[in-house]
């Protein structure tokens, strides 16, 4: 009897601690939502006027942190609780942007393997957002021009940062993966631009 009581107390305490951790991370994530940071990797030459005018949000907890698992769980729950295809696409774009910033920070910090993996995951979120908005535009015939314009800028910025990430990759295999991901992102941009033309 006493052992089951102790187990129940420990289990309840663990559940409360987990809930508090998610709450604290959520509060920290929204503490200053208007703050944006331009994403430029140090040491990479950027031509004047060639940079895409699209700012990436602060990535927050990076994948090399032990608390990142909690952030991933929180993101999955938020995505699951988001209703409406356009809102879900906007949330996926936000996740893609944050992961792109995290990938750039990891590569800049010398963790290129983890940075490349994070970059490919970012582009998967971007791809899902693009296809959701294109489906809304073509199949559901909804007016999503503003979302398409945002995605056009986002895909251009993702490709730009992807090239910078590939240039800083440590190994040739990592560089190839990054460049293949950049090519896929550029193909996404072409699809978004085509959908924009069709929407007009």
N, C-alpha and C positions, 0 to 999 in steps of 0.2 A: 504494500500500500504506500509506504513512504517513498519507495523508489519511483513509482509512477508519478507521485506528486512532484518529486524533484525533476523528473524528466519533463513534465508539463511546464514547470516554471522555466527550465532552461530553454525549451522549445519556444515558449511565449516570448522570452527575452530575446532570443535570436530573431524572431519574426519582427519584434518591435525595433531592434537595432537595424535590421535590413530596411524596414520602412522609413526609419529616420534617415538612413544613409541616402535613400532615393529622394526623400524630401529635401535634404540639404543640397544634394547635387542639382535638383531642379531649381531651387531658389538661387543657387550660385549661377546657374545658366541664364536665368532671366533677370539677374540683378541689374544689368545695364544693357538692355537689348538694342539700344540705339548706337552703341559703339561698334564701329567697323574698322577693320585694319586693311590697308592695301597689302597685297601679297607679292613681295619681290624677294627672290632668293639672293642672298649676298654672293658676290663674285660672278654672277651671270650677267653678261652684257645685254642690255636692253636698248634697242634702237629708239631714238627720240620719236615720239608720236606713234610708236608701234604697239604700245601697251593697250590692252583692252580696258575700257572704263567699266569695270565690274568689280566691286569690292567683296572680298571673302570675309565671312564672320570669323571671330576669334574661335579657334578650334576647341578650347577648353582642355579637358583631360586628354592626354595623348595615349595612344595604344600601348606604349611601353610602361604605363602606370598600372598598378595593381587594381585601382578603382575603375579602370576602363570597362571592366565587365559589368559593373553597375550601370555605367552610362549606356552600354549597349542594350541592357535589359530595359532601361528607362526609354530609350529610343524606340525599341520594338513595341513597348506598351503604348507609347504615344501614337505611333503609326497605326497600331491596331485600333485605337480609340478615335482616330480621325475619320470622319465620315465625309463623303462627297469626293468624287474623283479629282476635281480641281484642287481641293484643299489637301488631299493626300499627295498629289503631285508637287504642290508647293512645299510640303513637309519633306518629301523625298529630296527635292532640290536643296533645301536647307541642310539636310544630312550630307548630301554630296559635297556641298560647299565646305562644310566643317571638316569632313574627312580629307578633302583636297588640301585645306590649310594644315591639317595634322600631318599629312604625307609630306608636304613641303618642309615642315618643321623637323620631321624625323630625318629626312634626307640631309637637310642642312646640319643637323646634329650628328651626322655620321652613322646613322642607322638606316642605310639605304635599302636593305632587304625588307625590313618592316615598313619602310616608307613606300616602297613599290607595291607591296601587298595592300596597304591602306589606300593607295592611289587607285588600284584596280577596283577595290570595293566602292570607292567614291564614284567611279564611273558607272558601276552597276546601278547605284541609286539614281544617277543622272539619266541613265538609259531608261529606267522605269518611269521617271518623271516625264521624259520626252514622249515616250510611246503613249502614256496616259493622256497627255494634252493633245497629241495628234489624233488620238482616237476620239476625244471629245470634239475636236474640230471637224473631222471628216465624217465620223459615223453618227454622232449625236447632234451634229450641226450646231454646236454651241459657239457663241462668240468668245473666243479665248485669245484674241490678238495680243492683249497685254501679257498673258502668260507665254505666248509664243515669242514675243519680243524679248522677254526676260530670259527665256531658254536660249535664244539665239546669242545673247551676250554671254550667258553662263557657259555654253558649249565652247565659245571662242576663248573665254578665260581659262577653262579647264584644259583646252588644247595647249594654250600658251604656257601655263604652269607645268603641264605634262612634259613639254619639250625641255623646260628648265630642270625638271626632276630627272629626266633621262640623261641630260648632260652631266649631272652630278652622281649618277649611279656608279657604284664601286666596280661591279663586274659586268662583263659583256652580256651575259644572260639576262641580268636585271635591266640593262639598257634596252635590250630587244623587247622584253615584256612591256616596258614603259612606252616604247615607240609604237608597238602594236596597239596599245591602249589609246595612244594619241590618235592613231589612224582611225580607230573605231569612234572616237569622240568627234573627229572631223567629219566622219560619215553621218553622225547624229546631227551635226550642225547643218549639213546639206539638207537633211530631211526636215529639220525645223524651218529652214529658209524656204524650202519648197512648200511646206504647209502654210507659211506666211503668205506666199504668193497666191496660193489657192484661196486663202481666207479673204483676200481683198476683193 
